[in-house]
Structures are given as structure tokens and as C-alpha cells.
Amino acid sequence: MDQLAVARTRDAADATPDARREVIGAEGLGRRFGTVEALVDVTFTVRQGDFLAIMGPSGSGKTTLLNILSLLDAPTSGSCRLDGIETATLSEADRVVIRREKVGLVFQTFHLIPYLSAVENVMLAQHYHSIADRDEAFAALERVGMGHRADHLPSQLSGGEQQRVCIARALINAPALILADEPTGNLDADNEARVMDLLDSLRHEGRTIVLVTHNPELGARADSILRLQHGRAV
């Protein structure tokens, strides 16, 4: 049985998932681009229900690490397990499947399709996962306080509203892991607080969240902090 099948079998058997099971297991992660070492020997574990902040100055390796965790890139040394699956040996097709089934991505830039309504943007994520269901997509929007704006286009929404649509989109397929890359970077203080309160409530419900941020006030809201400096954990 391949790794994906094993993971699905385990998930199906877990009617009540272990709240502390490993979601990310990184051991000695390294990423080299030519002669540049973007990551050097980074080791950490994230368990279900954890809220981890990855912090560091520009060029410290935060984006490189997030790209590896989201399976958009691969390490050149070390290993990374995602929900029990060793990612280094996966084919590109399997990486796409895992990214679709187990990871929810929230970016600083919203990446919403401009000609689709809020609910249709959420349904698009469902479409690539299984079957689009408007009622489920609408319920996800209501969950983030956006049900009343479900039929509005992105251009009709504020930055904070667009980011909440992105969070609904990230949640719609019930991923094991939510990766948020500077999700409040383009928001004012009020909307930043709303988005962080939402992530905080998701953590309390048992969701696993990894937040990349340069803002120490936001990082302080996480359970733990992984600090990077010149590609190394410090």
C-alpha cells in the first residue's frame, strides 16, 4: 500500500483523531540554491492543534521553509513528513494530491478569481478536491462572517473581507494543516485583528496552523515560535 493510501486509511480509522498526532516532522532540513544555503539543518515538530509562528528578518528562509511545507518545493537535504507522509519520495502528481487534500493555504495576496463571486471562489477549491457544493461553500463563508457577502465579486469586497474569503477557501476541504503566509500584511489594524482572532479560534478548535510573520505582536499569539536567521533556527 502506498503512502497516500496508508494516510487515508489512518484518517478513516480515526473517528476521534489524536489531538497530538504529528502533522509536520522536519529533521535536518536544508535547501541550497547553487552556492546559497537558504535553509541549514532546521528541525522541528508540529502536532495537531498547534499554532506555530515562523519568524525572522527578510532573507532568513521563511518563504523557502513555507514552500517546502506546502510541497511547492523540496529540500536538498534532511527530511519532511506531512501528516505522516515522507514527502521527499513523492511524485509530483502525489504532491499535488496531498497539497489539495491536506493543506490549506492563506497568502498575503488573496489570489481570488476576479470574475467569480466569493462563494464561487470557495466552490472552486471544492471542485479541485472533489465535488463543488454551494451549500457547503456558503456555510464556510458564514463561518468566517462572510455569508452576507457570498454573491459579491472580489472587487466589491474590502481587503479584510477578501482575506476572510481566502480563509474559508482554505478551510473548505478540512485540511490537516493551514499555512498562512503574512496573511495580515495588506490589512489595516481592525481587519488584522479580525483575521488573527479567526485563526486563534480555529486553533482552539483543534486546527493546526503555521503562520509566517515578521510582526512580533502576531507571533506572540502563537503557541510557539520558530525563529530563523540566515537559514538556521536560532
Backbone as JSON, one array per atom type, in Angstrom:
{
  "sequence": "MDQLAVARTRDAADATPDARREVIGAEGLGRRFGTVEALVDVTFTVRQGDFLAIMGPSGSGKTTLLNILSLLDAPTSGSCRLDGIETATLSEADRVVIRREKVGLVFQTFHLIPYLSAVENVMLAQHYHSIADRDEAFAALERVGMGHRADHLPSQLSGGEQQRVCIARALINAPALILADEPTGNLDADNEARVMDLLDSLRHEGRTIVLVTHNPELGARADSILRLQHGRAV",
  "N": [[0.85, -1.19, 0.0], [0.63, 2.25, -0.88], [2.04, 5.41, 0.33], [0.05, 7.44, 0.36], [-2.31, 5.97, 0.39], [-2.04, 4.64, 2.84], [-2.12, 6.84, 4.59], [-4.74, 7.78, 4.11], [-6.19, 5.57, 4.98], [-5.53, 5.54, 7.7], [-6.64, 8.02, 8.46], [-9.36, 7.54, 7.98], [-9.85, 5.58, 9.83], [-9.6, 6.91, 12.19], [-11.92, 7.97, 14.0], [-12.08, 9.67, 16.13], [-9.68, 11.78, 16.06], [-6.29, 11.69, 17.21], [-5.39, 14.24, 19.26], [-2.84, 15.12, 19.45], [-1.29, 14.18, 17.39], [1.4, 13.91, 15.05], [1.73, 16.43, 12.71], [3.53, 17.89, 11.17], [6.8, 16.89, 10.61], [9.93, 17.8, 10.69], [13.28, 17.23, 9.91], [16.54, 18.09, 10.12], [16.37, 19.82, 7.89], [17.44, 21.15, 4.82], [18.06, 23.58, 2.28], [19.42, 24.37, -0.72], [20.38, 26.78, -3.09], [22.14, 26.76, -5.75], [25.13, 28.09, -4.79], [24.13, 29.21, -2.56], [22.89, 28.84, 0.66], [19.79, 28.49, 1.66], [18.28, 27.32, 3.66], [19.4, 25.68, 6.59], [19.92, 22.78, 8.19], [17.43, 22.57, 9.71], [15.23, 21.7, 12.24], [12.16, 20.62, 13.52], [8.95, 20.02, 15.1], [5.48, 19.83, 14.54], [2.4, 19.44, 16.04], [-0.98, 18.12, 15.93], [-3.37, 20.63, 16.34], [-1.58, 22.52, 17.22], [-0.28, 25.88, 17.16], [1.94, 27.42, 15.36], [4.34, 29.97, 14.95], [6.41, 31.17, 12.42], [9.24, 33.05, 12.31], [11.39, 35.8, 11.46], [13.92, 37.92, 9.95], [13.81, 39.55, 6.69], [14.92, 37.41, 4.11], [15.69, 35.37, 5.75], [14.87, 32.78, 5.38], [12.24, 32.07, 5.67], [10.18, 32.02, 3.67], [11.2, 30.09, 1.96], [11.12, 27.83, 3.63], [8.35, 27.67, 4.06], [7.51, 27.1, 1.46], [8.51, 24.52, 1.16], [7.04, 23.16, 3.12], [4.49, 23.41, 2.05], [4.71, 21.85, -0.14], [5.48, 22.97, -2.52], [8.05, 23.16, -3.08], [11.12, 21.3, -2.63], [13.27, 19.89, -0.14], [16.89, 19.98, -0.23], [18.39, 18.54, 1.44], [18.01, 16.51, 4.41], [14.79, 15.67, 5.91], [11.2, 15.73, 5.51], [8.15, 15.19, 6.94], [4.72, 15.1, 6.29], [1.78, 15.06, 7.84], [2.35, 12.41, 8.49], [3.41, 11.41, 6.14], [6.24, 10.85, 4.21], [7.68, 13.28, 2.4], [9.73, 13.57, 0.55], [10.0, 11.44, -1.22], [7.85, 11.5, -2.88], [5.99, 11.54, -5.94], [5.42, 14.16, -8.39], [2.72, 14.25, -9.03], [1.56, 13.01, -6.79], [2.3, 14.86, -4.87], [0.73, 17.03, -5.57], [-1.79, 15.97, -5.01], [-1.66, 15.6, -2.19], [-1.22, 18.24, -1.37], [-3.65, 19.3, -2.13], [-5.46, 17.83, -0.57], [-4.62, 17.89, 2.11], [-3.57, 20.33, 2.91], [-4.21, 23.69, 3.62], [-3.97, 26.83, 2.19], [-3.16, 30.17, 2.92], [-2.56, 33.3, 1.73], [-0.6, 36.39, 1.64], [-1.24, 38.02, -0.53], [-4.34, 37.78, -2.19], [-5.26, 36.08, -4.25], [-7.76, 35.56, -5.46], [-10.22, 34.64, -7.87], [-11.13, 37.05, -10.12], [-13.55, 37.32, -11.55], [-15.32, 35.61, -10.39], [-17.75, 35.07, -7.85], [-17.66, 35.45, -4.23], [-18.58, 33.05, -3.02], [-18.36, 31.34, -5.18], [-15.6, 31.34, -5.58], [-14.82, 29.89, -3.33], [-16.1, 27.5, -3.89], [-14.63, 26.71, -6.09], [-12.28, 25.7, -5.01], [-13.33, 23.44, -3.83], [-14.07, 22.06, -6.13], [-11.62, 21.26, -7.27], [-10.88, 19.46, -5.41], [-12.96, 17.56, -4.89], [-16.19, 17.46, -5.19], [-18.04, 20.29, -6.09], [-20.03, 22.14, -3.86], [-22.51, 24.25, -3.26], [-23.97, 24.88, -0.93], [-22.31, 23.95, 1.14], [-20.07, 25.55, 0.65], [-21.17, 28.07, 1.11], [-21.76, 27.8, 3.82], [-19.16, 27.68, 4.83], [-18.32, 30.28, 4.3], [-20.09, 31.67, 5.95], [-19.09, 30.84, 8.33], [-16.77, 32.34, 8.6], [-17.81, 34.82, 8.85], [-18.77, 35.9, 6.48], [-21.05, 35.3, 5.08], [-23.09, 37.03, 4.3], [-21.97, 38.34, 2.18], [-21.65, 36.63, 0.13], [-22.32, 36.53, -2.6], [-20.92, 38.56, -3.79], [-18.44, 40.06, -5.9], [-14.81, 39.84, -5.83], [-13.77, 42.45, -6.22], [-15.67, 43.99, -5.04], [-15.33, 43.72, -2.41], [-13.74, 44.49, 0.72], [-10.23, 44.59, 1.71], [-9.9, 43.09, 4.08], [-12.23, 41.55, 4.02], [-11.83, 40.07, 1.69], [-9.64, 38.55, 2.52], [-10.82, 36.96, 4.48], [-12.52, 35.46, 2.89], [-10.56, 34.0, 1.6], [-9.63, 32.47, 3.74], [-11.9, 30.94, 4.28], [-11.91, 29.5, 1.89], [-9.53, 28.07, 2.25], [-10.29, 26.42, 4.31], [-12.34, 24.8, 3.38], [-12.01, 22.17, 2.46], [-11.39, 20.75, 4.7], [-8.57, 20.59, 5.69], [-5.6, 19.04, 7.11], [-3.7, 20.81, 7.87], [-3.12, 24.28, 8.11], [-1.52, 26.73, 6.36], [-0.31, 29.9, 6.68], [0.79, 32.68, 5.11], [2.11, 35.57, 5.95], [-0.57, 36.68, 6.41], [-1.9, 38.98, 7.16], [-0.61, 41.09, 6.1], [-1.41, 43.0, 4.21], [-3.45, 44.36, 5.41], [-5.5, 46.64, 7.37], [-5.36, 47.73, 10.85], [-7.74, 46.97, 12.21], [-8.88, 44.94, 10.58], [-6.74, 43.19, 10.56], [-6.81, 42.34, 13.21], [-9.27, 40.98, 13.21], [-8.78, 38.85, 11.43], [-6.68, 37.52, 12.76], [-7.98, 36.85, 15.13], [-9.77, 35.0, 14.1], [-8.04, 32.96, 13.17], [-7.01, 32.26, 15.63], [-9.29, 31.23, 16.9], [-9.73, 29.0, 15.32], [-7.49, 27.49, 15.96], [-8.1, 26.87, 18.63], [-10.13, 25.13, 18.19], [-8.88, 22.88, 17.43], [-7.58, 22.9, 15.0], [-4.58, 22.85, 13.01], [-2.08, 25.2, 12.73], [0.25, 27.07, 10.9], [1.94, 29.98, 10.92], [3.5, 32.42, 9.05], [5.26, 35.26, 9.8], [6.5, 38.62, 10.23], [5.9, 40.18, 12.26], [6.16, 40.83, 15.6], [4.08, 41.06, 17.48], [2.0, 39.61, 16.39], [3.23, 37.13, 16.2], [3.44, 36.52, 18.88], [0.99, 35.57, 19.54], [0.9, 32.96, 18.9], [1.33, 29.46, 19.86], [3.95, 28.6, 19.95], [7.21, 29.61, 18.74], [9.2, 29.53, 15.86], [12.23, 30.67, 15.17], [14.1, 32.07, 12.57], [17.32, 32.68, 11.23], [19.44, 33.72, 8.8], [18.87, 31.34, 7.49], [19.02, 29.41, 9.45], [17.7, 27.82, 12.39], [17.25, 29.63, 15.34]],
  "CA": [[0.0, 0.0, 0.0], [1.49, 3.42, -0.94], [1.93, 6.32, 1.47], [-1.23, 8.14, 0.35], [-3.34, 5.03, 0.81], [-1.86, 4.43, 4.27], [-2.6, 8.02, 5.28], [-6.19, 7.82, 4.03], [-6.71, 4.5, 5.84], [-5.41, 6.0, 9.07], [-7.61, 9.08, 8.69], [-10.68, 6.96, 8.02], [-9.97, 4.8, 11.06], [-9.59, 7.81, 13.34], [-13.17, 8.7, 14.19], [-11.69, 10.74, 17.03], [-8.25, 11.88, 15.81], [-5.41, 12.02, 18.32], [-5.2, 15.68, 19.24], [-1.42, 15.45, 19.46], [-0.55, 13.45, 16.38], [2.33, 14.73, 14.3], [1.29, 16.95, 11.42], [4.78, 18.19, 10.47], [8.02, 16.41, 11.23], [11.07, 18.25, 9.88], [14.54, 16.8, 10.52], [17.74, 18.49, 9.4], [16.01, 20.36, 6.57], [18.33, 22.09, 4.15], [17.7, 23.94, 0.9], [20.5, 25.1, -1.36], [20.17, 27.29, -4.43], [23.51, 26.98, -6.2], [26.05, 28.18, -3.64], [23.42, 29.88, -1.47], [22.16, 27.96, 1.56], [18.61, 29.2, 2.15], [17.94, 26.66, 4.92], [20.51, 24.85, 7.06], [19.74, 21.89, 9.35], [16.28, 23.03, 10.5], [14.48, 20.57, 12.8], [11.06, 20.98, 14.42], [7.76, 19.19, 15.01], [4.19, 20.48, 14.79], [1.38, 18.43, 16.29], [-2.34, 18.56, 15.65], [-3.86, 21.62, 17.28], [-0.55, 23.52, 17.5], [-0.23, 27.14, 16.41], [3.36, 27.77, 15.29], [4.74, 31.14, 14.17], [7.77, 31.18, 11.86], [9.61, 34.46, 12.31], [12.76, 36.12, 11.1], [14.02, 39.05, 9.02], [13.8, 39.24, 5.26], [16.07, 36.63, 3.7], [16.07, 34.4, 6.79], [14.48, 31.44, 4.96], [10.83, 31.81, 6.0], [9.43, 31.65, 2.48], [11.74, 28.8, 1.49], [10.57, 26.79, 4.5], [6.92, 27.52, 3.78], [7.36, 26.42, 0.16], [8.74, 23.09, 1.38], [5.89, 22.63, 3.88], [3.32, 23.37, 1.17], [5.06, 20.96, -1.24], [5.78, 23.72, -3.73], [9.49, 22.98, -3.27], [11.61, 20.12, -1.91], [14.59, 20.14, 0.46], [18.05, 19.32, -0.84], [18.91, 17.63, 2.47], [17.07, 16.31, 5.51], [13.51, 15.07, 5.57], [10.0, 16.42, 5.97], [6.92, 14.4, 6.94], [3.5, 15.88, 6.34], [0.7, 14.17, 8.28], [2.83, 11.04, 8.47], [3.89, 11.03, 4.81], [7.56, 11.35, 3.86], [7.4, 14.0, 1.15], [10.86, 13.57, -0.39], [9.89, 10.35, -2.19], [6.59, 11.6, -3.61], [5.95, 12.05, -7.31], [4.77, 15.46, -8.48], [1.28, 14.02, -9.0], [1.19, 12.77, -5.4], [2.45, 16.13, -4.14], [-0.47, 17.81, -5.87], [-2.9, 15.36, -4.27], [-1.52, 15.92, -0.76], [-1.45, 19.68, -1.21], [-5.08, 19.53, -2.3], [-6.25, 17.14, 0.45], [-4.15, 18.03, 3.48], [-3.0, 21.65, 3.19], [-4.96, 24.89, 3.27], [-3.01, 27.93, 2.04], [-3.66, 31.55, 3.02], [-1.44, 34.13, 1.33], [-0.72, 37.83, 1.84], [-2.06, 38.42, -1.67], [-5.52, 36.94, -1.98], [-5.37, 35.08, -5.32], [-9.15, 35.25, -5.78], [-10.56, 34.8, -9.28], [-11.88, 38.31, -10.07], [-14.88, 37.26, -12.16], [-16.13, 34.69, -9.61], [-18.21, 35.61, -6.58], [-16.99, 34.88, -3.06], [-18.97, 31.65, -2.85], [-17.82, 30.58, -6.32], [-14.18, 31.14, -5.31], [-14.7, 28.78, -2.38], [-16.52, 26.28, -4.61], [-13.56, 26.3, -6.99], [-11.38, 24.83, -4.22], [-14.03, 22.15, -3.73], [-14.05, 21.41, -7.45], [-10.33, 20.6, -7.48], [-10.74, 18.42, -4.39], [-13.95, 16.5, -5.09], [-17.4, 17.96, -5.86], [-18.44, 21.61, -5.6], [-21.32, 22.15, -3.18], [-22.74, 25.65, -2.9], [-24.4, 24.99, 0.46], [-21.13, 23.81, 1.98], [-19.25, 26.74, 0.46], [-21.84, 29.17, 1.8], [-21.56, 27.57, 5.26], [-17.78, 28.06, 5.14], [-18.29, 31.74, 4.33], [-20.76, 32.1, 7.18], [-18.18, 30.54, 9.44], [-15.8, 33.44, 8.74], [-18.54, 36.08, 8.89], [-18.9, 36.45, 5.13], [-22.22, 34.77, 4.4], [-23.87, 38.13, 3.71], [-21.26, 38.85, 1.01], [-21.34, 35.44, -0.67], [-22.53, 36.74, -4.04], [-20.16, 39.72, -4.23], [-17.15, 39.83, -6.55], [-13.68, 40.32, -5.03], [-13.62, 43.9, -6.33], [-16.69, 44.61, -4.21], [-15.01, 43.39, -1.03], [-12.56, 45.12, 1.3], [-9.11, 43.67, 1.86], [-10.18, 42.15, 5.17], [-13.26, 40.62, 3.58], [-11.2, 39.14, 0.74], [-8.81, 37.6, 3.25], [-11.71, 36.0, 5.14], [-12.92, 34.52, 1.83], [-9.42, 33.09, 1.41], [-9.6, 31.52, 4.85], [-12.99, 29.99, 4.01], [-11.42, 28.63, 0.81], [-8.53, 27.18, 2.81], [-10.93, 25.5, 5.25], [-13.48, 24.09, 2.81], [-11.74, 20.73, 2.28], [-10.99, 20.21, 6.01], [-7.17, 20.16, 5.65], [-4.93, 18.78, 8.37], [-2.75, 21.89, 8.16], [-3.33, 25.59, 7.49], [-0.3, 27.52, 6.25], [-0.68, 31.3, 6.44], [1.99, 33.44, 4.78], [1.87, 37.01, 6.17], [-1.96, 36.85, 5.97], [-2.44, 40.3, 7.5], [0.35, 42.08, 5.62], [-2.05, 44.06, 3.42], [-4.68, 44.75, 6.09], [-5.4, 47.64, 8.43], [-5.29, 47.15, 12.19], [-9.0, 46.33, 12.58], [-9.01, 43.69, 9.84], [-5.69, 42.31, 11.06], [-7.3, 41.74, 14.45], [-10.34, 40.03, 12.88], [-8.19, 37.65, 10.84], [-5.94, 36.8, 13.79], [-8.97, 36.25, 16.03], [-10.3, 33.84, 13.41], [-7.02, 31.92, 13.24], [-6.94, 31.83, 17.03], [-10.44, 30.37, 17.2], [-9.5, 27.73, 14.62], [-6.52, 26.75, 16.77], [-8.78, 26.35, 19.81], [-10.99, 24.03, 17.76], [-8.04, 21.73, 17.09], [-6.89, 23.05, 13.72], [-3.14, 23.05, 13.1], [-1.8, 26.42, 11.99], [1.61, 27.61, 10.83], [1.86, 31.38, 10.5], [4.74, 33.14, 8.76], [5.06, 36.69, 10.05], [7.63, 39.39, 10.74], [5.32, 41.03, 13.29], [6.28, 40.15, 16.89], [2.8, 41.03, 18.18], [1.24, 38.48, 15.84], [3.93, 35.91, 16.59], [3.2, 36.25, 20.3], [-0.31, 34.9, 19.7], [1.08, 31.53, 18.63], [1.76, 28.63, 20.99], [5.41, 28.53, 19.93], [7.82, 30.39, 17.66], [10.43, 29.05, 15.24], [12.93, 31.86, 14.67], [15.13, 31.79, 11.58], [18.33, 33.71, 10.97], [20.36, 33.23, 7.78], [18.51, 29.96, 7.15], [19.16, 28.5, 10.59], [16.85, 28.03, 13.56], [18.04, 30.25, 16.43]],
  "C": [[0.89, 1.25, 0.0], [1.19, 4.38, 0.22], [0.58, 7.03, 1.52], [-2.34, 7.23, 0.83], [-3.26, 4.77, 2.31], [-2.43, 5.62, 5.05], [-4.11, 8.09, 5.26], [-6.81, 6.76, 4.93], [-6.65, 4.92, 7.3], [-6.43, 7.07, 9.39], [-9.01, 8.52, 8.83], [-10.9, 6.19, 9.31], [-10.07, 5.68, 12.29], [-10.9, 8.57, 13.42], [-12.95, 9.87, 15.14], [-10.18, 10.89, 16.94], [-7.48, 12.24, 17.09], [-5.05, 13.5, 18.24], [-3.72, 16.06, 19.17], [-0.65, 14.7, 18.4], [0.33, 14.41, 15.57], [1.74, 15.14, 12.97], [2.5, 17.32, 10.55], [5.94, 17.61, 11.28], [9.2, 16.75, 10.34], [12.36, 17.89, 10.61], [15.71, 17.19, 9.62], [17.47, 19.08, 8.03], [17.06, 21.34, 6.06], [17.84, 22.36, 2.75], [18.79, 24.84, 0.35], [20.07, 25.54, -2.75], [21.55, 27.67, -4.98], [24.45, 26.98, -5.0], [25.38, 28.81, -2.42], [22.65, 28.86, -0.65], [21.0, 28.73, 2.18], [18.11, 28.63, 3.47], [19.09, 25.73, 5.3], [20.08, 24.09, 8.32], [18.61, 22.36, 10.27], [15.45, 21.81, 10.94], [13.38, 21.09, 13.72], [9.88, 20.04, 14.17], [6.53, 20.05, 15.29], [3.15, 19.38, 14.94], [-0.02, 19.01, 16.1], [-2.83, 19.49, 16.76], [-2.83, 22.66, 17.67], [-0.76, 24.77, 16.64], [1.22, 27.6, 16.48], [3.54, 29.03, 14.45], [6.18, 30.95, 13.7], [8.16, 32.64, 11.66], [11.07, 34.63, 11.94], [12.77, 37.27, 10.12], [13.92, 38.59, 7.58], [15.07, 38.49, 4.89], [16.49, 35.56, 4.7], [15.7, 32.97, 6.42], [13.03, 31.1, 5.21], [10.05, 31.32, 4.78], [9.9, 30.31, 1.92], [11.16, 27.65, 2.32], [9.1, 26.58, 4.21], [6.69, 26.81, 2.45], [7.59, 24.92, 0.29], [7.55, 22.48, 2.11], [4.65, 22.51, 3.02], [3.56, 22.52, -0.07], [5.2, 21.68, -2.58], [7.27, 23.64, -4.06], [9.89, 21.75, -2.46], [12.97, 20.45, -1.3], [15.7, 19.44, -0.32], [18.75, 18.43, 0.17], [17.9, 17.55, 3.6], [15.77, 15.71, 5.02], [12.36, 15.88, 6.14], [8.81, 15.47, 5.82], [5.74, 15.34, 7.07], [2.34, 14.93, 6.63], [1.1, 12.7, 8.13], [3.42, 10.57, 7.15], [5.26, 11.66, 4.56], [7.48, 11.97, 2.47], [8.51, 13.88, 0.12], [10.7, 12.53, -1.49], [8.64, 10.45, -3.06], [6.8, 12.06, -5.05], [5.27, 13.41, -7.31], [3.25, 15.31, -8.42], [0.8, 13.79, -7.57], [1.31, 14.03, -4.56], [1.24, 17.02, -4.35], [-1.66, 17.28, -5.07], [-2.83, 15.72, -2.79], [-1.76, 17.4, -0.51], [-2.93, 19.99, -1.27], [-5.89, 18.98, -1.12], [-5.87, 17.52, 1.87], [-3.66, 19.41, 3.87], [-3.97, 22.73, 2.74], [-4.02, 26.07, 3.28], [-3.72, 29.28, 2.11], [-2.46, 32.46, 2.77], [-1.68, 35.6, 1.7], [-1.52, 38.45, 0.69], [-3.14, 37.36, -1.84], [-5.71, 35.85, -3.03], [-6.82, 34.62, -5.54], [-9.39, 35.48, -7.27], [-11.51, 36.0, -9.41], [-13.29, 38.24, -10.62], [-15.79, 36.22, -11.48], [-16.54, 35.37, -8.3], [-17.45, 34.94, -5.43], [-17.32, 33.4, -2.92], [-18.44, 30.79, -3.99], [-16.32, 30.36, -6.17], [-13.95, 30.0, -4.33], [-15.08, 27.47, -3.06], [-15.44, 25.79, -5.56], [-12.56, 25.39, -6.26], [-12.03, 23.47, -4.03], [-13.92, 21.36, -5.03], [-12.75, 20.64, -7.67], [-10.09, 19.48, -6.48], [-11.68, 17.26, -4.64], [-15.12, 17.05, -5.89], [-17.77, 19.31, -5.24], [-19.85, 21.54, -5.02], [-21.56, 23.55, -2.66], [-23.13, 25.8, -1.43], [-23.21, 24.88, 1.41], [-20.22, 25.03, 1.87], [-19.85, 27.94, 1.18], [-21.66, 29.03, 3.31], [-20.15, 27.95, 5.68], [-17.64, 29.58, 5.2], [-18.99, 32.28, 5.58], [-19.86, 31.91, 8.38], [-17.19, 31.68, 9.67], [-16.48, 34.8, 8.68], [-18.76, 36.72, 7.55], [-20.12, 35.92, 4.38], [-23.03, 35.85, 3.7], [-23.21, 38.73, 2.47], [-20.95, 37.75, 0.0], [-21.41, 35.68, -2.17], [-21.8, 37.97, -4.58], [-18.86, 39.28, -4.9], [-16.03, 40.35, -5.65], [-13.52, 41.84, -5.06], [-14.62, 44.66, -5.48], [-16.44, 44.37, -2.72], [-13.79, 44.17, -0.55], [-11.43, 44.1, 1.4], [-9.35, 42.64, 2.96], [-11.22, 41.13, 4.79], [-12.69, 39.61, 2.6], [-10.35, 38.11, 1.48], [-9.67, 36.57, 3.98], [-12.28, 35.01, 4.13], [-11.8, 33.52, 1.59], [-9.33, 32.07, 2.53], [-10.72, 30.5, 4.7], [-12.57, 29.0, 2.92], [-10.4, 27.63, 1.34], [-9.15, 26.11, 3.69], [-11.88, 24.52, 4.59], [-13.24, 22.59, 2.68], [-11.19, 20.07, 3.55], [-9.54, 19.73, 6.02], [-6.62, 19.89, 7.03], [-4.11, 19.98, 8.82], [-3.15, 23.15, 7.41], [-2.02, 26.35, 7.53], [-0.67, 28.95, 5.86], [0.59, 32.13, 6.28], [1.7, 34.93, 4.85], [0.42, 37.36, 5.83], [-2.56, 38.21, 6.29], [-1.58, 41.43, 6.95], [-0.27, 43.24, 4.86], [-3.29, 44.64, 4.1], [-4.43, 45.86, 7.1], [-5.52, 46.96, 9.78], [-6.57, 46.41, 12.57], [-9.16, 44.99, 11.88], [-7.93, 42.69, 10.24], [-6.17, 41.59, 12.32], [-8.38, 40.7, 14.17], [-9.75, 38.73, 12.34], [-7.43, 36.85, 11.9], [-6.88, 36.17, 14.81], [-9.55, 34.99, 15.42], [-9.3, 32.69, 13.45], [-6.9, 31.37, 14.66], [-8.09, 30.9, 17.38], [-10.3, 29.02, 16.52], [-8.52, 26.86, 15.39], [-7.21, 26.12, 17.98], [-9.73, 25.21, 19.46], [-10.19, 22.8, 17.33], [-7.39, 21.8, 15.73], [-5.4, 23.27, 13.96], [-2.77, 24.21, 12.18], [-0.32, 26.75, 12.06], [1.52, 28.99, 10.19], [3.25, 31.92, 10.26], [4.48, 34.62, 8.95], [6.38, 37.33, 10.48], [7.2, 40.23, 11.93], [5.37, 40.33, 14.65], [4.97, 40.08, 17.67], [1.94, 39.87, 17.69], [1.9, 37.17, 16.25], [3.65, 35.52, 18.03], [1.87, 35.54, 20.53], [-0.22, 33.41, 19.43], [1.48, 30.79, 19.9], [3.28, 28.6, 21.1], [5.93, 29.27, 18.7], [9.08, 29.67, 17.18], [11.1, 30.27, 14.62], [14.05, 31.42, 13.72], [16.05, 32.98, 11.42], [19.33, 33.12, 9.99], [20.12, 31.74, 7.5], [18.6, 28.97, 8.28], [18.14, 28.84, 11.67], [17.71, 28.56, 14.7], [17.19, 30.36, 17.69]]
}
